[in-house]
């Protein structure tokens, strides 16, 4: 099918269940809130080799924050057992260290259920105060800890919730050139960023080095997605048959004719509906940019998400 002369491949993006936390960072002004947010969401593109996936969700005006200062909400996505460590490390190393910041839990109350976890992030971080920290049960409707730091006091909520979300939604953009594909991807990310509760964890929300599971090298668990590399179209790779003999393996290219660049956008969200809404916004924006040839998506034939979070592209048109 086509949308604005762009081919929309009849396939689906395969998402899967994961856990997420939403953290509100406030500061004396928007500049310092953003610096803390950028630092806290660094080295967090893919859980293949990063401690978590993370990104900026939304800016929050001072009129809507607990301490009346401008803020930014960031999201962290990781496994259930790993989330307390992720929160402690990111808040402690990246937000506590940023001038004038405070940090509060921003997990949506309407998503709290019996599967929601809770991490004592602030309670544990308070020990950094070396005995001078103060537990505050009066300033807010929740418990916080005041930690003396060189810049004054760092305020942190005592506990942070985390619950089940959806990771791995994706769109693969194929365009005539890298310049065109980058412009398409930028427009798609900007549109998707208007949806609350969704992050796109790669640089600028875009992945230029999409991967496949496995590799010809036994020490790698992921490698370049050769089927989506324009420079490999029509080429062959080296492999081995069942008896270990060397053979040539043609690249099973999925790159459309006339395409010279392919970029991918990964979507993580607090719900399947949020991911779907963001993907739809991205598609609608992408097809308006010149140079886009096709949009497709990556999946594992339902084996990863077990069919619970399949996002069919035809439903986004």
Backbone torsions as a table, in degrees:
resi	resn	phi	psi	omega
1	UNK	NA	160.0	-178.3
2	UNK	-127.4	151.5	175.4
3	UNK	-137.2	114.0	-177.2
4	UNK	54.6	43.7	178.4
5	UNK	67.5	15.5	175.3
6	UNK	-106.4	130.6	179.9
7	UNK	-73.3	123.9	175.6
8	UNK	-105.7	108.0	-174.2
9	UNK	-68.0	137.8	-179.5
10	UNK	-79.7	80.0	-179.4
11	UNK	-146.7	-171.1	-179.7
12	UNK	-139.2	152.3	172.2
13	UNK	-92.4	129.6	-175.7
14	UNK	-98.5	107.6	174.2
15	UNK	-90.4	174.5	-179.8
16	UNK	-152.1	159.6	-178.0
17	UNK	-72.9	140.7	174.4
18	UNK	-150.8	-175.7	177.4
19	UNK	-114.0	146.2	-179.7
20	UNK	-134.8	153.3	171.5
21	UNK	-128.8	146.0	176.0
22	UNK	-119.2	127.9	-174.5
23	UNK	-124.7	130.6	178.0
24	UNK	-97.9	119.9	176.0
25	UNK	-103.0	128.1	173.2
26	UNK	-118.1	159.5	180.0
27	UNK	-157.8	177.8	-177.8
28	UNK	-61.7	-28.2	175.9
29	UNK	-154.7	174.1	-175.5
30	UNK	-64.8	-29.7	-178.9
31	UNK	-60.1	-51.1	-176.2
32	UNK	-73.1	-30.7	174.8
33	UNK	-62.8	-40.8	-179.8
34	UNK	-69.3	-38.3	178.5
35	UNK	-60.7	-42.5	178.5
36	UNK	-65.6	-40.6	-179.4
37	UNK	-64.6	-42.6	179.9
38	UNK	-64.7	-40.8	179.7
39	UNK	-68.0	-43.0	-176.6
40	UNK	-68.3	-22.8	-178.8
41	UNK	-104.0	13.0	177.9
42	UNK	-76.0	161.3	-178.8
43	UNK	43.7	54.9	-175.6
44	UNK	-149.6	45.6	-178.3
45	UNK	-85.3	-43.9	-176.0
46	UNK	-146.9	135.4	179.7
47	UNK	-71.3	-1.4	174.4
48	UNK	-58.0	-43.2	179.2
49	UNK	-137.6	6.0	177.4
50	UNK	-107.3	155.7	179.4
51	UNK	-63.0	-26.3	-179.8
52	UNK	-163.1	176.2	167.3
53	UNK	-109.7	139.8	-174.5
54	UNK	-152.1	159.8	178.3
55	UNK	-173.9	169.7	176.8
56	UNK	-82.0	128.9	178.7
57	UNK	-88.4	-59.3	-175.1
58	UNK	-161.3	158.4	171.2
59	UNK	-88.3	148.5	-178.5
60	UNK	-126.9	125.6	179.6
61	UNK	-68.2	157.2	-177.7
62	UNK	-59.1	-27.5	-179.2
63	UNK	-70.3	-11.0	-176.5
64	UNK	-118.0	13.0	179.5
65	UNK	-108.9	155.8	-177.0
66	UNK	-60.8	-32.7	-176.7
67	UNK	-106.3	10.9	175.5
68	UNK	68.3	29.3	178.3
69	UNK	-124.2	156.3	180.0
70	UNK	-62.1	147.5	-176.1
71	UNK	-145.2	169.9	176.1
72	UNK	-137.0	134.7	175.2
73	UNK	-96.6	129.9	174.5
74	UNK	-116.0	155.2	178.5
75	UNK	-120.3	141.2	173.5
76	UNK	-118.3	135.6	-179.3
77	UNK	-124.4	125.2	-177.7
78	UNK	-163.5	178.0	176.0
79	UNK	-69.6	157.6	-176.4
80	UNK	-57.9	-44.8	-176.3
81	UNK	-71.5	-26.0	-175.5
82	UNK	-87.8	-19.4	-171.5
83	UNK	-59.7	-42.8	178.7
84	UNK	-58.1	-38.9	178.5
85	UNK	-68.1	-41.0	178.4
86	UNK	-59.8	-47.1	-178.9
87	UNK	-63.2	-45.5	-178.6
88	UNK	-63.4	-43.8	-178.9
89	UNK	-66.4	-46.9	-174.8
90	UNK	-70.5	-42.5	178.7
91	UNK	-68.5	-43.1	-175.8
92	UNK	-71.5	-39.6	-174.9
93	UNK	-92.0	-23.7	-171.4
94	UNK	-117.1	-25.1	-178.4
95	UNK	-104.8	-46.3	174.9
96	UNK	-55.1	-34.4	-175.2
97	UNK	-82.1	-6.7	-176.8
98	UNK	-93.5	133.3	-177.4
99	UNK	-55.0	134.2	170.0
100	UNK	72.8	5.9	-173.8
101	UNK	-81.2	157.5	167.8
102	UNK	-138.1	161.9	-176.8
103	UNK	-143.3	136.5	-176.2
104	UNK	-133.5	156.8	176.9
105	UNK	-73.2	134.9	179.2
106	UNK	-125.4	25.0	177.7
107	UNK	-68.1	131.3	-177.1
108	UNK	-62.9	127.2	-178.6
109	UNK	-63.2	-31.2	-178.2
110	UNK	-74.2	-6.5	177.9
111	UNK	-104.4	0.7	178.4
112	UNK	-70.7	126.8	177.3
113	UNK	-146.6	-167.9	-176.0
114	UNK	-71.2	-8.2	178.2
115	UNK	-99.4	-1.4	-179.5
116	UNK	-73.6	130.1	177.5
117	UNK	-97.0	169.8	-179.9
118	UNK	-142.5	129.4	-179.2
119	UNK	-111.7	133.6	179.6
120	UNK	-81.1	51.9	-173.2
121	UNK	-57.9	-54.0	-178.7
122	UNK	-66.5	-39.2	179.7
123	UNK	-59.9	-44.6	-179.5
124	UNK	-73.4	-37.9	-179.0
125	UNK	-66.9	-25.7	-178.2
126	UNK	-60.4	-25.7	-179.8
127	UNK	-63.0	-18.0	174.7
128	UNK	-60.3	-23.0	179.4
129	UNK	-70.6	-6.7	173.4
130	UNK	55.8	37.4	178.1
131	UNK	96.4	-13.1	179.7
132	UNK	-94.7	-3.4	179.6
133	UNK	-67.7	154.6	-178.4
134	UNK	-127.7	129.5	174.5
135	UNK	-84.1	126.6	-174.8
136	UNK	-116.5	115.7	-179.8
137	UNK	-111.6	9.2	-173.6
138	UNK	-117.9	-30.3	-172.5
139	UNK	-70.3	-29.0	-177.2
140	UNK	-133.9	168.7	177.9
141	UNK	-73.4	7.4	179.7
142	UNK	-141.5	165.1	-177.4
143	UNK	-79.7	134.9	173.6
144	UNK	-127.6	170.2	175.5
145	UNK	-127.4	135.9	176.4
146	UNK	-102.5	119.5	-177.3
147	UNK	-111.4	121.7	178.3
148	UNK	-68.6	128.3	177.1
149	UNK	-132.9	169.5	-176.4
150	UNK	-60.7	-26.8	179.7
151	UNK	-87.5	-0.3	-178.7
152	UNK	134.2	-111.6	177.3
153	UNK	-131.1	138.7	174.3
154	UNK	-104.5	124.0	-179.5
155	UNK	-103.1	128.7	-179.0
156	UNK	-138.1	134.2	176.6
157	UNK	-63.6	147.2	-173.5
158	UNK	-67.4	-44.1	-177.8
159	UNK	-129.6	153.5	179.8
160	UNK	-129.7	132.3	-179.6
161	UNK	-87.5	154.7	171.8
162	UNK	-148.3	143.4	-174.8
163	UNK	-146.6	-178.9	-175.6
164	UNK	-72.0	131.9	174.9
165	UNK	-134.5	-160.4	-178.2
166	UNK	-129.8	131.0	177.0
167	UNK	-120.7	163.5	170.9
168	UNK	87.4	3.6	170.9
169	UNK	-60.4	146.5	-176.2
170	UNK	-156.8	154.7	171.4
171	UNK	-132.6	136.8	177.4
172	UNK	-113.5	117.4	-174.7
173	UNK	-100.3	128.3	178.3
174	UNK	-116.8	126.0	-174.4
175	UNK	-136.2	168.7	-175.9
176	UNK	-66.5	-30.8	-178.0
177	UNK	-149.0	165.4	177.6
178	UNK	-65.7	-38.8	177.8
179	UNK	-59.3	-46.1	179.8
180	UNK	-65.5	-42.7	-177.2
181	UNK	-65.2	-38.6	177.9
182	UNK	-64.9	-38.9	177.5
183	UNK	-66.3	-40.9	178.0
184	UNK	-62.1	-47.8	-177.7
185	UNK	-62.7	-40.4	179.1
186	UNK	-61.3	-45.1	179.3
187	UNK	-64.0	-39.4	-179.4
188	UNK	-65.8	-43.4	179.9
189	UNK	-65.3	-42.6	179.4
190	UNK	-60.6	-39.8	179.2
191	UNK	-68.7	-43.7	-178.5
192	UNK	-67.5	-28.0	-177.9
193	UNK	-67.8	-13.5	178.5
194	UNK	-77.9	-10.1	-179.5
195	UNK	-89.6	124.4	-179.9
196	UNK	-70.7	146.3	174.2
197	UNK	79.7	21.4	178.7
198	UNK	-135.4	138.7	173.8
199	UNK	-126.6	156.2	173.3
200	UNK	-123.6	99.7	-161.8
201	UNK	-75.4	-12.6	-177.3
202	UNK	-81.6	171.3	-177.9
203	UNK	-55.5	119.9	-176.3
204	UNK	63.9	15.8	-178.6
205	UNK	82.8	5.4	-170.6
206	UNK	-126.0	136.7	177.5
207	UNK	-108.4	121.6	179.5
208	UNK	-96.5	-4.2	-176.1
209	UNK	-130.9	56.2	179.9
210	UNK	-55.0	148.0	-174.4
211	UNK	-121.3	162.4	171.6
212	UNK	-115.0	161.8	178.7
213	UNK	-74.5	133.1	175.4
214	UNK	86.4	175.0	-177.3
215	UNK	-163.4	160.7	173.1
216	UNK	-69.2	-18.6	177.1
217	UNK	-94.2	123.3	-173.0
218	UNK	-63.8	-23.0	-177.5
219	UNK	-84.1	-0.5	178.6
220	UNK	-112.0	137.0	176.2
221	UNK	-100.6	-2.2	176.1
222	UNK	-151.8	152.2	-179.4
223	UNK	-152.8	173.5	-174.7
224	UNK	-56.2	141.7	-179.2
225	UNK	-79.6	81.2	-172.7
226	UNK	-58.1	-30.4	-179.4
227	UNK	-65.2	-20.8	-178.5
228	UNK	-110.7	10.9	178.0
229	UNK	-93.2	112.9	-177.6
230	UNK	-57.7	-34.1	-177.3
231	UNK	-73.1	-12.3	-179.1
232	UNK	-99.6	-0.3	-179.6
233	UNK	-62.4	126.7	179.3
234	UNK	84.2	1.0	-179.0
235	UNK	-99.2	170.3	179.0
236	UNK	-123.0	151.5	175.5
237	UNK	-113.5	171.0	-179.9
238	UNK	-101.9	137.8	179.0
239	UNK	-149.0	-165.1	179.4
240	UNK	-134.8	146.9	177.0
241	UNK	-84.5	-173.7	-175.6
242	UNK	-62.1	-24.9	-179.9
243	UNK	-93.5	3.3	178.8
244	UNK	86.5	9.2	179.2
245	UNK	-82.2	142.4	-180.0
246	UNK	-67.8	136.7	178.2
247	UNK	-140.0	163.6	174.3
248	UNK	-99.1	135.4	-178.2
249	UNK	-120.4	113.7	178.8
250	UNK	-63.6	141.4	175.9
251	UNK	-70.0	125.9	178.4
252	UNK	-83.9	73.4	-172.8
253	UNK	-66.9	138.2	175.4
254	UNK	-115.4	17.1	-179.1
255	UNK	-84.8	129.1	-179.4
256	UNK	-70.0	154.9	174.6
257	UNK	-60.4	140.9	179.5
258	UNK	83.2	1.3	-179.0
259	UNK	-97.1	130.6	179.3
260	UNK	-123.1	2.2	177.4
261	UNK	-155.4	140.0	179.5
262	UNK	-132.9	130.0	177.7
263	UNK	-130.4	152.1	-176.3
264	UNK	-123.3	144.8	174.1
265	UNK	-118.4	127.6	178.0
266	UNK	-104.2	136.8	-178.2
267	UNK	-119.0	125.5	170.9
268	UNK	-117.5	138.7	-177.5
269	UNK	-148.8	170.4	-178.9
270	UNK	-82.2	-5.0	175.4
271	UNK	-161.9	160.4	176.0
272	UNK	-63.0	-37.1	179.8
273	UNK	-63.7	-39.5	179.7
274	UNK	-66.1	-42.0	178.4
275	UNK	-63.4	-44.0	179.8
276	UNK	-62.4	-41.0	179.6
277	UNK	-63.9	-41.4	179.5
278	UNK	-67.2	-41.5	178.6
279	UNK	-63.8	-39.5	178.9
280	UNK	-64.4	-43.7	178.5
281	UNK	-61.7	-38.8	179.6
282	UNK	-64.9	-44.1	-180.0
283	UNK	-63.0	-46.6	-177.7
284	UNK	-61.7	-34.1	178.8
285	UNK	-78.8	-39.5	-175.8
286	UNK	-61.2	-41.8	-174.8
287	UNK	-71.2	-6.9	178.3
288	UNK	-88.5	-9.3	-175.2
289	UNK	-96.9	128.8	-178.7
290	UNK	-60.8	145.4	175.5
291	UNK	100.6	-12.1	179.5
292	UNK	-77.8	129.6	-178.4
293	UNK	-101.0	-43.9	-175.1
294	UNK	-155.3	156.6	172.1
295	UNK	-125.7	127.7	175.3
296	UNK	-133.4	-166.6	-177.4
297	UNK	-154.1	164.4	-179.5
298	UNK	-107.5	141.6	176.2
299	UNK	-152.6	168.4	178.5
300	UNK	-116.4	34.9	-179.8
301	UNK	57.8	31.1	177.0
302	UNK	85.0	-0.1	-175.1
303	UNK	-76.2	-27.9	-177.7
304	UNK	-80.8	-54.1	-178.2
305	UNK	-91.2	-0.5	178.8
306	UNK	54.1	33.3	174.3
307	UNK	76.3	3.4	-176.2
308	UNK	-80.9	-26.5	-175.2
309	UNK	-136.4	56.9	177.0
310	UNK	-92.5	125.3	-178.4
311	UNK	-109.9	101.6	-178.0
312	UNK	-78.1	129.2	-176.1
313	UNK	-62.6	-30.6	179.8
314	UNK	-63.8	-23.9	178.0
315	UNK	-80.9	-8.5	-179.1
316	UNK	-97.0	-8.3	-176.4
317	UNK	-88.8	NA	NA
